[in-house]
Amino acid sequence: MDLPLNALRAFEVSARHLSFTRAAQELHLTQTAVSQHVKNLEQRLGKPLFRRVPRGLALTDEGMALLPTLVDAFARVSATLESFKGAHKREVLSVGAVGTFAVGWLLPRLRDFQARHPFVELRLFTHNNRIDLAAEGLDCAIRFGDGQWPGVQTRHLLDAPLAPMCSPMLAHRIRAPSDLGHETLLRSYRSDEWAQWFEAAGARCPLLTGPVFDASQVLADAAAQGAGVALLPVALFDRDLQSGRLVRLFDVEVDVGGYWLTRLKTRRKGAAMKAFQDWLEAQRPETAAG
């Protein structure tokens, strides 16, 4: 099938942004021109690639199937052209990461990765564990859970057992798990974490009425500011514990998941992705020891 390159490019950029406006900015075209390119492509394919929704665009099944192939193809073309500019070929790697993992684990080690793999141009995008690899045009993503996500390959990176933490101001009045019944217990969107922790601690779980947060980093900030007690992954808040910003209350931990590196099964693993995966896995003994 003979398809115009400019139409494919317009679709690929629009799909990454889910916006004709932002695609037009990247391509230095008008929004009308981008929309027309996509419309022409849809007519040639005989299939809609986008659904128009109140907040912008959403990919159809056909659009989701086409996007990874185009992202990979254009990235390879771009990397090859970049290699013409100098002696060393550079490769772009777009990585999504749960905000907590990015701040608490990845960023402190990022200089080491860049020093070891200067050919990788890393582009880091944070998320709150809800992510669509194809729609967002990501090479891979680090997310929290049990490693069971459909359509993706997974590599375990880090166990992340949870323990209760709070500000020093609150910590002095909490001596036993039962004392937590008198405190505000901050919650994540995973509603059963506190119940599991109290069961592990051999205590009764009180009625949970505290506010709910969609990211552990925000949950930790709320706890540090005295809003209540939070269940947080110890491995990712070591600096906060060492600085005294947060205080760990008890030794009891509960394991509700870990951090995993994920990529679409249809996604080719290039040199940059392999370097990033190998580097992540090499860091695990250091993390476990800490």
CORPE-V455033 format. One record per helix or strand of 3 or more residues. SS is the DSSP state (helix for helix, strand for strand). FROM is the first residue (numbers start at 1). LEN is the number of residues. If there is no record, write none. Layout:
SS;FROM;LEN, SS;FROM;LEN
This chain:
helix;5;13, helix;20;8, helix;31;15, strand;50;4, strand;56;4, helix;61;23, strand;91;8, helix;99;18, strand;120;8, strand;140;6, strand;152;8, strand;162;5, helix;168;4, helix;177;6, helix;193;9, helix;216;9, strand;229;5, helix;234;3, helix;238;6, strand;258;7, helix;271;19
